[in-house]
Amino acid sequence: MNFLLELKLKKAIAVFGLCALSNLIISFSVYYFVQFNIFKNEAIKMSEYFSKVISEKNIELKIKKEDIELNADSYLLENTGFPLELNSKNLIYISKKTDYADFSDKGVLAILNSKEIIIKVDGEFQNIPLASVLGNREEITINKETVKTFVESLDLNGSGFLKTLLGAMAMQKLILYVSEFLWGYLLLTTAVFYLLKFSGYQPEKELIRALAVVYYGIFLLIEVPVSYFKLPLNFIHVFVLGFFALGFFLKFKLDQKLKQSS
Protein backbone atom coordinates (compact mmCIF):
# COMPACT_ATOMS: atom_id res chain seq x y z
CA MET A 1 0.00 0.00 0.00
CA ASN A 2 3.03 2.26 -0.32
CA PHE A 3 1.62 3.63 -3.59
CA LEU A 4 -0.95 5.51 -1.48
CA LEU A 5 1.87 7.58 0.03
CA GLU A 6 2.73 8.84 -3.47
CA LEU A 7 -0.83 9.76 -4.34
CA LYS A 8 -1.25 13.26 -5.77
CA LEU A 9 -4.33 15.43 -5.44
CA LYS A 10 -5.00 15.53 -9.20
CA LYS A 11 -5.10 11.71 -9.36
CA ALA A 12 -7.27 11.63 -6.24
CA ILE A 13 -9.76 14.02 -7.83
CA ALA A 14 -9.78 11.87 -10.98
CA VAL A 15 -10.49 8.77 -8.87
CA PHE A 16 -13.29 10.62 -7.08
CA GLY A 17 -14.74 11.67 -10.44
CA LEU A 18 -14.71 8.08 -11.74
CA CYS A 19 -16.35 6.86 -8.52
CA ALA A 20 -19.01 9.57 -8.82
CA LEU A 21 -19.65 8.60 -12.46
CA SER A 22 -19.96 4.93 -11.47
CA ASN A 23 -22.34 5.89 -8.68
CA LEU A 24 -24.46 7.88 -11.12
CA ILE A 25 -24.64 5.07 -13.68
CA ILE A 26 -25.48 2.43 -11.07
CA SER A 27 -28.03 4.69 -9.36
CA PHE A 28 -29.84 5.50 -12.60
CA SER A 29 -29.81 1.83 -13.64
CA VAL A 30 -31.23 0.63 -10.32
CA TYR A 31 -33.83 3.39 -10.34
CA TYR A 32 -34.92 2.83 -13.94
CA PHE A 33 -35.04 -0.98 -13.92
CA VAL A 34 -36.09 -1.62 -10.30
CA GLN A 35 -37.67 1.35 -8.58
CA PHE A 36 -39.33 3.46 -11.26
CA ASN A 37 -42.29 1.20 -12.05
CA ILE A 38 -43.00 0.75 -8.33
CA PHE A 39 -42.90 4.50 -7.76
CA LYS A 40 -44.98 5.19 -10.88
CA ASN A 41 -47.70 2.75 -9.78
CA GLU A 42 -47.78 4.36 -6.35
CA ALA A 43 -48.03 7.82 -7.92
CA ILE A 44 -50.91 6.67 -10.15
CA LYS A 45 -52.76 5.21 -7.17
CA MET A 46 -52.17 8.38 -5.13
CA SER A 47 -53.46 10.58 -7.95
CA GLU A 48 -56.53 8.37 -8.28
CA TYR A 49 -57.08 8.55 -4.52
CA PHE A 50 -56.91 12.36 -4.32
CA SER A 51 -59.00 12.80 -7.49
CA LYS A 52 -61.67 10.52 -6.09
CA VAL A 53 -61.74 12.06 -2.60
CA ILE A 54 -61.80 15.66 -3.85
CA SER A 55 -64.56 14.83 -6.31
CA GLU A 56 -66.68 12.85 -3.82
CA LYS A 57 -66.37 15.45 -1.06
CA ASN A 58 -66.72 18.30 -3.58
CA ILE A 59 -63.70 20.02 -2.05
CA GLU A 60 -63.13 23.63 -3.04
CA LEU A 61 -59.99 24.86 -1.28
CA LYS A 62 -58.08 28.07 -1.90
CA ILE A 63 -54.74 28.57 -0.13
CA LYS A 64 -53.55 32.16 0.27
CA LYS A 65 -50.49 33.56 2.04
CA GLU A 66 -52.40 34.54 5.17
CA ASP A 67 -55.57 32.46 5.04
CA ILE A 68 -57.44 29.59 3.43
CA GLU A 69 -60.91 29.53 1.88
CA LEU A 70 -63.05 26.39 1.68
CA ASN A 71 -66.66 25.67 0.85
CA ALA A 72 -67.34 23.81 4.11
CA ASP A 73 -66.48 24.15 7.79
CA SER A 74 -63.89 21.39 7.56
CA TYR A 75 -62.69 18.37 5.61
CA LEU A 76 -61.27 15.09 6.87
CA LEU A 77 -59.38 12.93 4.37
CA GLU A 78 -59.53 9.32 5.53
CA ASN A 79 -56.77 6.77 5.22
CA THR A 80 -59.15 4.32 3.50
CA GLY A 81 -57.97 3.66 -0.03
CA PHE A 82 -54.69 5.53 0.37
CA PRO A 83 -52.02 3.50 -1.48
CA LEU A 84 -49.26 3.88 1.12
CA GLU A 85 -49.27 2.19 4.51
CA LEU A 86 -49.65 4.79 7.26
CA ASN A 87 -49.57 4.60 11.03
CA SER A 88 -52.68 6.72 11.40
CA LYS A 89 -56.41 6.38 11.02
CA ASN A 90 -56.74 9.41 8.75
CA LEU A 91 -54.54 11.47 6.46
CA ILE A 92 -55.24 15.20 6.90
CA TYR A 93 -57.77 17.45 8.61
CA ILE A 94 -58.51 20.82 6.97
CA SER A 95 -60.17 23.61 8.89
CA LYS A 96 -59.47 27.27 9.57
CA LYS A 97 -59.45 26.63 13.33
CA THR A 98 -57.77 23.24 13.52
CA ASP A 99 -54.86 22.91 15.99
CA TYR A 100 -52.49 20.37 17.57
CA ALA A 101 -55.31 18.71 19.53
CA ASP A 102 -56.78 17.42 16.27
CA PHE A 103 -53.77 15.16 15.70
CA SER A 104 -55.07 12.86 18.43
CA ASP A 105 -58.76 13.73 18.17
CA LYS A 106 -58.93 13.10 14.41
CA GLY A 107 -56.07 10.58 14.17
CA VAL A 108 -54.31 12.41 11.32
CA LEU A 109 -50.77 12.81 10.03
CA ALA A 110 -51.25 16.45 9.08
CA ILE A 111 -53.50 19.45 9.60
CA LEU A 112 -54.09 22.54 7.49
CA ASN A 113 -55.39 25.74 9.06
CA SER A 114 -55.47 29.45 8.18
CA LYS A 115 -51.78 29.89 9.03
CA GLU A 116 -49.83 26.77 8.17
CA ILE A 117 -49.60 23.08 7.37
CA ILE A 118 -48.38 20.97 10.28
CA ILE A 119 -47.07 17.47 9.60
CA LYS A 120 -46.28 14.87 12.25
CA VAL A 121 -43.23 12.79 11.35
CA ASP A 122 -41.82 10.25 13.83
CA GLY A 123 -43.49 12.05 16.69
CA GLU A 124 -42.05 15.44 15.70
CA PHE A 125 -44.08 18.33 14.28
CA GLN A 126 -42.96 20.13 11.13
CA ASN A 127 -44.57 23.51 10.56
CA ILE A 128 -44.81 24.89 7.02
CA PRO A 129 -46.25 28.44 6.72
CA LEU A 130 -48.74 29.02 3.91
CA ALA A 131 -46.39 31.58 2.35
CA SER A 132 -43.73 28.86 1.99
CA VAL A 133 -46.25 26.56 0.31
CA LEU A 134 -47.18 29.26 -2.21
CA GLY A 135 -43.68 30.38 -3.07
CA ASN A 136 -44.02 33.12 -5.71
CA ARG A 137 -47.70 32.40 -6.33
CA GLU A 138 -50.48 34.50 -4.88
CA GLU A 139 -52.79 31.53 -4.26
CA ILE A 140 -53.40 27.87 -4.99
CA THR A 141 -56.84 26.54 -5.84
CA ILE A 142 -57.61 22.88 -5.20
CA ASN A 143 -60.76 21.33 -6.65
CA LYS A 144 -61.59 18.43 -8.94
CA GLU A 145 -60.72 20.43 -12.08
CA THR A 146 -57.32 21.71 -10.91
CA VAL A 147 -56.38 18.26 -9.58
CA LYS A 148 -57.30 16.70 -12.91
CA THR A 149 -55.18 19.29 -14.75
CA PHE A 150 -52.25 18.74 -12.36
CA VAL A 151 -52.38 14.94 -12.76
CA GLU A 152 -52.45 15.29 -16.54
CA SER A 153 -49.42 17.60 -16.41
CA LEU A 154 -47.44 14.91 -14.57
CA ASP A 155 -47.73 12.61 -17.61
CA LEU A 156 -47.61 9.55 -15.34
CA ASN A 157 -47.90 7.04 -18.17
CA GLY A 158 -45.60 8.91 -20.52
CA SER A 159 -41.99 10.01 -20.61
CA GLY A 160 -42.63 13.32 -18.85
CA PHE A 161 -42.91 11.76 -15.40
CA LEU A 162 -39.73 9.73 -15.90
CA LYS A 163 -37.80 12.80 -17.07
CA THR A 164 -39.00 14.79 -14.07
CA LEU A 165 -37.92 12.09 -11.63
CA LEU A 166 -34.56 11.57 -13.30
CA GLY A 167 -33.96 15.31 -13.33
CA ALA A 168 -34.72 15.53 -9.61
CA MET A 169 -32.48 12.54 -8.97
CA ALA A 170 -29.63 14.09 -10.97
CA MET A 171 -29.87 17.28 -8.89
CA GLN A 172 -29.89 15.24 -5.69
CA LYS A 173 -26.81 13.33 -6.84
CA LEU A 174 -24.98 16.52 -7.77
CA ILE A 175 -25.55 17.87 -4.26
CA LEU A 176 -24.33 14.54 -2.85
CA TYR A 177 -21.11 14.58 -4.89
CA VAL A 178 -20.26 18.17 -4.01
CA SER A 179 -20.95 17.65 -0.31
CA GLU A 180 -18.95 14.39 -0.15
CA PHE A 181 -16.01 16.00 -1.93
CA LEU A 182 -16.02 18.93 0.50
CA TRP A 183 -16.25 16.59 3.49
CA GLY A 184 -13.07 14.89 2.30
CA TYR A 185 -11.20 17.90 0.90
CA LEU A 186 -11.83 20.18 3.88
CA LEU A 187 -13.22 18.55 7.00
CA LEU A 188 -11.67 15.08 7.06
CA THR A 189 -8.32 16.48 5.89
CA THR A 190 -8.26 19.09 8.66
CA ALA A 191 -9.31 16.62 11.36
CA VAL A 192 -6.68 14.00 10.45
CA PHE A 193 -3.96 16.61 9.94
CA TYR A 194 -4.35 18.09 13.42
CA LEU A 195 -4.78 14.65 14.99
CA LEU A 196 -1.33 13.70 13.73
CA LYS A 197 0.20 17.12 14.35
CA PHE A 198 -0.93 17.20 17.98
CA SER A 199 0.39 13.64 18.35
CA GLY A 200 3.90 14.86 17.56
CA TYR A 201 4.12 13.95 13.86
CA GLN A 202 4.85 16.13 10.84
CA PRO A 203 2.13 15.09 8.38
CA GLU A 204 1.84 16.25 4.77
CA LYS A 205 -1.48 18.00 4.39
CA GLU A 206 -1.65 17.51 0.61
CA LEU A 207 -1.20 13.74 1.02
CA ILE A 208 -3.94 13.63 3.65
CA ARG A 209 -6.18 15.67 1.35
CA ALA A 210 -5.61 13.28 -1.55
CA LEU A 211 -6.33 10.23 0.62
CA ALA A 212 -9.43 11.84 2.11
CA VAL A 213 -10.84 12.63 -1.34
CA VAL A 214 -10.21 9.04 -2.49
CA TYR A 215 -11.82 7.74 0.71
CA TYR A 216 -15.04 9.61 -0.01
CA GLY A 217 -14.88 8.46 -3.62
CA ILE A 218 -14.77 4.84 -2.40
CA PHE A 219 -17.78 5.59 -0.20
CA LEU A 220 -19.71 6.64 -3.32
CA LEU A 221 -19.20 3.11 -4.69
CA ILE A 222 -21.12 1.62 -1.75
CA GLU A 223 -23.61 4.47 -1.38
CA VAL A 224 -26.14 2.90 -3.76
CA PRO A 225 -26.68 -0.38 -1.81
CA VAL A 226 -26.57 1.60 1.46
CA SER A 227 -29.38 3.85 0.22
CA TYR A 228 -31.34 1.09 -1.53
CA PHE A 229 -31.40 -1.23 1.48
CA LYS A 230 -31.78 1.74 3.89
CA LEU A 231 -28.82 0.69 6.00
CA PRO A 232 -28.22 2.75 9.17
CA LEU A 233 -25.14 4.55 7.83
CA ASN A 234 -25.05 8.35 7.78
CA PHE A 235 -22.44 11.05 7.15
CA ILE A 236 -21.26 10.99 10.77
CA HIS A 237 -20.52 7.26 10.58
CA VAL A 238 -18.62 7.73 7.31
CA PHE A 239 -16.61 10.64 8.72
CA VAL A 240 -15.69 8.88 11.97
CA LEU A 241 -14.66 5.71 10.09
CA GLY A 242 -12.50 7.77 7.72
CA PHE A 243 -11.01 9.74 10.60
CA PHE A 244 -9.77 6.63 12.38
CA ALA A 245 -8.87 4.70 9.22
CA LEU A 246 -6.74 7.49 7.73
CA GLY A 247 -5.36 8.50 11.11
CA PHE A 248 -4.11 5.05 12.03
CA PHE A 249 -2.89 4.30 8.50
CA LEU A 250 -0.79 7.46 8.32
CA LYS A 251 0.45 7.02 11.90
CA PHE A 252 1.63 3.51 11.02
CA LYS A 253 3.41 4.73 7.88
CA LEU A 254 5.00 7.69 9.69
CA ASP A 255 6.23 5.37 12.45
CA GLN A 256 7.76 3.09 9.81
CA LYS A 257 9.46 6.08 8.20
CA LEU A 258 10.92 7.20 11.53
CA LYS A 259 12.28 3.72 12.25
CA GLN A 260 13.95 3.52 8.84
CA SER A 261 15.59 6.92 9.26
CA SER A 262 16.91 6.15 12.79
LINNORCOR-V549330 format. One record per residue. N is the residue number from 0. RES is the residue in three letters. BURIAL is + if it has 16 or more other C-alpha atoms within 10 Angstrom, else -. Layout:
[[N:RES:BURIAL] [N:RES:BURIAL]]
//
This chain:
[[0:MET:-] [1:ASN:-] [2:PHE:-] [3:LEU:-] [4:LEU:-] [5:GLU:-] [6:LEU:+] [7:LYS:-] [8:LEU:+] [9:LYS:-] [10:LYS:-] [11:ALA:+] [12:ILE:+] [13:ALA:-] [14:VAL:+] [15:PHE:+] [16:GLY:+] [17:LEU:+] [18:CYS:+] [19:ALA:+] [20:LEU:-] [21:SER:-] [22:ASN:+] [23:LEU:+] [24:ILE:-] [25:ILE:-] [26:SER:+] [27:PHE:+] [28:SER:-] [29:VAL:-] [30:TYR:+] [31:TYR:-] [32:PHE:-] [33:VAL:-] [34:GLN:-] [35:PHE:+] [36:ASN:-] [37:ILE:-] [38:PHE:-] [39:LYS:+] [40:ASN:-] [41:GLU:-] [42:ALA:+] [43:ILE:-] [44:LYS:+] [45:MET:+] [46:SER:+] [47:GLU:+] [48:TYR:+] [49:PHE:+] [50:SER:+] [51:LYS:-] [52:VAL:+] [53:ILE:+] [54:SER:+] [55:GLU:-] [56:LYS:-] [57:ASN:-] [58:ILE:+] [59:GLU:+] [60:LEU:+] [61:LYS:-] [62:ILE:+] [63:LYS:+] [64:LYS:+] [65:GLU:-] [66:ASP:-] [67:ILE:+] [68:GLU:+] [69:LEU:+] [70:ASN:-] [71:ALA:-] [72:ASP:-] [73:SER:-] [74:TYR:+] [75:LEU:+] [76:LEU:+] [77:GLU:+] [78:ASN:+] [79:THR:-] [80:GLY:-] [81:PHE:+] [82:PRO:+] [83:LEU:-] [84:GLU:-] [85:LEU:-] [86:ASN:-] [87:SER:-] [88:LYS:-] [89:ASN:+] [90:LEU:+] [91:ILE:+] [92:TYR:+] [93:ILE:+] [94:SER:+] [95:LYS:+] [96:LYS:-] [97:THR:-] [98:ASP:-] [99:TYR:-] [100:ALA:-] [101:ASP:-] [102:PHE:+] [103:SER:-] [104:ASP:-] [105:LYS:+] [106:GLY:+] [107:VAL:+] [108:LEU:+] [109:ALA:+] [110:ILE:+] [111:LEU:+] [112:ASN:+] [113:SER:+] [114:LYS:+] [115:GLU:+] [116:ILE:+] [117:ILE:+] [118:ILE:+] [119:LYS:-] [120:VAL:-] [121:ASP:-] [122:GLY:-] [123:GLU:-] [124:PHE:-] [125:GLN:-] [126:ASN:-] [127:ILE:-] [128:PRO:+] [129:LEU:+] [130:ALA:+] [131:SER:-] [132:VAL:+] [133:LEU:-] [134:GLY:-] [135:ASN:-] [136:ARG:-] [137:GLU:-] [138:GLU:+] [139:ILE:-] [140:THR:+] [141:ILE:+] [142:ASN:+] [143:LYS:+] [144:GLU:-] [145:THR:-] [146:VAL:+] [147:LYS:+] [148:THR:-] [149:PHE:-] [150:VAL:+] [151:GLU:-] [152:SER:-] [153:LEU:+] [154:ASP:-] [155:LEU:+] [156:ASN:-] [157:GLY:-] [158:SER:-] [159:GLY:-] [160:PHE:+] [161:LEU:+] [162:LYS:-] [163:THR:-] [164:LEU:-] [165:LEU:+] [166:GLY:-] [167:ALA:-] [168:MET:+] [169:ALA:-] [170:MET:-] [171:GLN:-] [172:LYS:+] [173:LEU:-] [174:ILE:-] [175:LEU:-] [176:TYR:+] [177:VAL:-] [178:SER:-] [179:GLU:+] [180:PHE:+] [181:LEU:+] [182:TRP:+] [183:GLY:+] [184:TYR:+] [185:LEU:-] [186:LEU:+] [187:LEU:+] [188:THR:+] [189:THR:+] [190:ALA:+] [191:VAL:+] [192:PHE:+] [193:TYR:+] [194:LEU:+] [195:LEU:+] [196:LYS:-] [197:PHE:-] [198:SER:-] [199:GLY:-] [200:TYR:+] [201:GLN:-] [202:PRO:+] [203:GLU:-] [204:LYS:-] [205:GLU:-] [206:LEU:+] [207:ILE:+] [208:ARG:+] [209:ALA:+] [210:LEU:+] [211:ALA:+] [212:VAL:+] [213:VAL:+] [214:TYR:+] [215:TYR:+] [216:GLY:+] [217:ILE:+] [218:PHE:+] [219:LEU:+] [220:LEU:+] [221:ILE:-] [222:GLU:-] [223:VAL:+] [224:PRO:-] [225:VAL:-] [226:SER:-] [227:TYR:-] [228:PHE:-] [229:LYS:-] [230:LEU:-] [231:PRO:-] [232:LEU:-] [233:ASN:-] [234:PHE:-] [235:ILE:-] [236:HIS:-] [237:VAL:-] [238:PHE:+] [239:VAL:-] [240:LEU:-] [241:GLY:+] [242:PHE:+] [243:PHE:-] [244:ALA:-] [245:LEU:+] [246:GLY:+] [247:PHE:-] [248:PHE:-] [249:LEU:+] [250:LYS:+] [251:PHE:-] [252:LYS:-] [253:LEU:+] [254:ASP:-] [255:GLN:-] [256:LYS:-] [257:LEU:-] [258:LYS:-] [259:GLN:-] [260:SER:-] [261:SER:-]]
//
